Amino acid sequence: MSAGNGSSPAVEGAGPAEGAGPVEERSADGLTGGARRRALVVMAHHRADSLTAGLARRARERLVADGYAVDLLDLHAEGFDPRMGTPDEPDWGDPGKEYSAGVRAHMARVAAADLIVVVFPLWWFGLPALLKGWIDRVWNHGFAYGGRDGGLRGRRMVWISLTAYAEEEFRAHGWDRTVEHVLKTGISEYCGIEDAAVHFVHESLTTGARALSVVDRALARRDGPAAVPVG
């Protein structure tokens, strides 16, 4: 049984359709210019009209409004291959191993970000294969952990997970604690990111525009001007 596929159509006000162009003009590296801080928004869903995609676009818009340069990484649209191969297999005896060119390019996008936002549907109470493969290959030994520079220390991370379950049932079974522990402790903190939070969009198949408020609350700035009030 899936924990909710986040596949309902994107809600009104969640941003333009995929392929409609960036919110602001972008430089050659895919980032909007002129901002002092950078955010990487990672989206893992195969449909551009899904609620997951709509909320990722909402996150991008909110961050741009907050003054961030935003790199929107649509793993499916960019054709990321989640399969692990020998070139990207971690070598515990060699933290300086040089990984494949494609993985190094993704590492550079992660390293450039002050804030990392990941938006995804919770499938079987875990990450979709596409996103799990991205973590496996990119958040690798010697880069995100096991190196000399503290991994990804000093960054802020926000996980936004969509589930079809009602909040009461989800919490009653303890799935919120299980998922949060894996994401926050098992991934973020393990890679040196102490400022990490997990947020859930419940009843993802029917929630509609209410889901936008979850993104707005998750991205409310604590280190600068307040985010635009919800409501």
Secondary structure, DSSP 8 states (H G I E B T S, - for coil): --S----SB--TTS-S-TTS--SS-B-TTS-BSS-SEEEEEEE--S-TTBHHHHHHHHHHHHHHHTTEEEEEEETTTTT------GGGS--TT-TT----HHHHHHHHHHHT-SEEEEEEE-BTTB--HHHHHHHHHHS-BTTTBSSSS-TTTT-EEEEEEE-SS-HHHHHHTTHHHHHHIIIIIIIIGGGT--EEEEEEE-STTT-GGGHHHHHHHHT--SSSS------
